[in-house]
Amino acid sequence: MSKIDHTKISHIFPLTVFKTKLGLKDEEREILIKEIYIQEKQSKNKIKDKSWTGDQQGFEFLFLNKKFDQLFSLISAQIKEYAITLGLNPKKIDFYYQRAWATLTTKDQNIAIHSHTQSHITFAYYLKKNKDDGKLIFHNEHNPNEIARGAFSGNLTSAELVNPNYSNASKVSFSPELDDIIIFPSKTLHSTLSNKSAEDRISISGDISIVAKNSENLEILLTPINKWKKF
């Protein structure tokens, strides 16, 4: 097999996914885990055999819960670091938590493929996690290198017509660990693999909208909310 001359290849237009540890203390973690189990028990619309998601049970504003103040303080700092990584100037932008909720996934449950199109930035923080309880999957919706429709998402790989590599990946998996936060554009399609552990996985997810502090001469981004008029 001939080697590829990588000096002839340029990978452009990357999806940037930000991952780091938050450093939440164990005693703080236990308080939040306990609170989430209380919310789950209080829920009246649980769906059998599906992950419990607090945003569908009336618990979609965790950032208003005082018990979560320290967690969201840590998250806020990393959201701004992510914005800087993308080249945005956080001094010119206001960040708004739009909603935030817990997800509790038990054995053999998973989260189906979806995106968060109503917001700009989404995060997932792993409050309770072990290595066997399901990976986070990002899906390549546009497949810019797919020169024949379906070539990278169909059965050509099993037919040995396509050799999986960086240029034709239709999805990429992450293996988050306890205390990891993963931040990405809300429009990105994502899902999880099934939890194969006997232990619950608990994650905290949230959606963030960014607003221009000053919209003068700007045609993009939301304008300052204090200038809006309700009718």
N, C-alpha and C positions, 0 to 999 in steps of 0.2 A: 504494500500500500504506500503510495507516494505521500509525502508530508505536505501539509498546506503551508504556503508561505504567508505568514500572518502580516508581513509588511505590506501585503496587497489588500488587506481587509480592514475596513473601518466599521466598527459597530456604533451606530448613531441612534439618537432619540431613545435614551434609556428610560425605564421606569425606575425611579428612585424610591426605595423602601428604607425607612429609618428604623433601626432597632438598637435599644440600649436598656440598661438596668435602671430602675427608678430608685432603688435603695430604701424601700419601705421597710420599717422595722417589723419584726415578727409579732410583737404585741399589738401593733396597729393593724397588722394583717388579720389577726384572729378576731378583732372587734368587727372588722368589715365582713369577714366570712360569716360570722354569726348574724349580722344584720341582713345579709342576703338570704340566708336560710329562713329568717323570719318573714321576709317579703315573699319568698316562694310559698311558704305555708299559708300566707294570707291571700294568695291569688285564687280567683274563682273561675278563671278561664283557661286553665291548663289543658294542653292537648296531649293525649296519651301517646307515649313512645316518641315524643318530640322534645327537643331541648327547651328548657324554660327560659324565656327571654323577657326581662322586666319591662321593656318598652311596650310590650303587648299586654301588660298586666297592671298598668297604672303606675309604674315605677320608672318613668323615663327621664326624670330630672334628678339624678343622683347628686349632681353638683350643688343642689340646694339642701342636701342632707348634711348637717353639721359634722356628722361622724366621718364624712368623706373629705373634709376640708384639706387635710394634709395631703391626701392622695392627689387631689386636683391641683394643689399648689405645685407638686412635683411634676405632674403631667403638663401643666401650663408652661413650665420652663422648657420642657423637651419639645413641645409643639413649636415654640419660637426658635429653638435650635434647628428643627426640621425646616422651618420657613427660611432660615438663613442658608441652610444647605441648598435649597432650591434657588437661591439668589434673591429672595424677597427681602425687603427692608422692614423689619417689624416695628420700627419707629414710625412708619407711615401707615400702619395698618392696625385696626382694632380687631381683636379675636373674640368671637362669641361662642360659648358652648350652647349649642342648639338643643341637644338632648344627650343623655348618657344613661346607660342601663347595665345591669348585670346579665350574664348568660350562664346558665347552669346546665352542663351536659353530662349525662350519666352513661353507663355502659351501652355500647352499640348505637349511640345517638350521634348525629352530626349536624352541621349547619349547611344547608343547600346553597348553591351558587347564587350570588346576588351582588348588588352594588348599592351605594347610598347617594342617589342622584340629587337629593334635596340639599346637600351640603358640599363643602369644599375639601375639608380634611377629616379623615377618620382615623381613630386609633383603637387598638386592642391591647389591654393590659392584663397580664396573667397573674391573678391573685392566688389561685390554687391550681397547681399543675404538676404532672409528672410525665415522664418520657413516652408513655404508651397511650396517652389520652387524646390523640388526634393532632395531625399537623395542620398548619394554616396553608391554604393553597391560593396562589394568585394565578388568574387565567388571562391568557393573551387574547384579548377580544379581536384585535385587528390583524394579527399575523402579517406584518408588512412584507415578509419574505415569502409568503405563500403564493408562489407563481401559478399554481393550479389550485382552484378552489377545493378545499377539503383535503389537500395533500398532506397537511400536517395534523389534521384533526380526525382523519378517517382511519382506515385500516392498512394504509400503505406501510406503516412501520412493521406490523406483523407479517406483511408480505415481503419484508426485507427490501422494499423499494426506497425507503427513507431511513437513514441512520440518524437517530436522535442526537442533536447537539444544540449549542447555544443559539444558533441561527434559526432553528425551526421549532423551538420549544413552544407548545401550546399552553403549558402551565408549569409553574415552579412551586415547589413546596418549601415551607419554612418549618423549623422545629423549635418553637419557642420554649423557653425555660421559665421557671418560677421567677417572678419579678421583672420579666421582660416587658417592654412596651414596644409595639410595632405601629408605625405611623405611615400613612400612605394617602394618595389622592382618593377622595370619596367615590369617584366614578369608576374605580378599579374593580373589576369582577373578582370576587373571592369566595371561598368556601372552606370547610374543614373536613378532614377525614373522620371516620367514626372513632369514637372513644373505645379503645380495646382494653381499657383498664377497669378494674372493679371500683376505682375511686372516682369521685366527681371532679370535673374540671370547672373552675369558675373564672370567667374573664369579665373585665369591665370594658365596655365599648362606648365610644362617644363620637358625635358629629359636631364639627366646628365650621362656622361660616366666617369668612374674612370680609371686612368692610373698610373702605378707604377712609382715613381720617379727614382728608380733604379731597373732594371730587372735582375740584376746579381743573379744567382742561383734560379730564379723564373721560373716556367713553366705556371703560370696562370697570369691573368690580362694583359691588353695591355702594350706593352713596351713604353718607353718615346717617345713622338711624334717627338722630335728633332732628333731622331735616324732613323726615317723612311726615305725611299727613294721613291720619286714619279717617275713613268715611264709611 
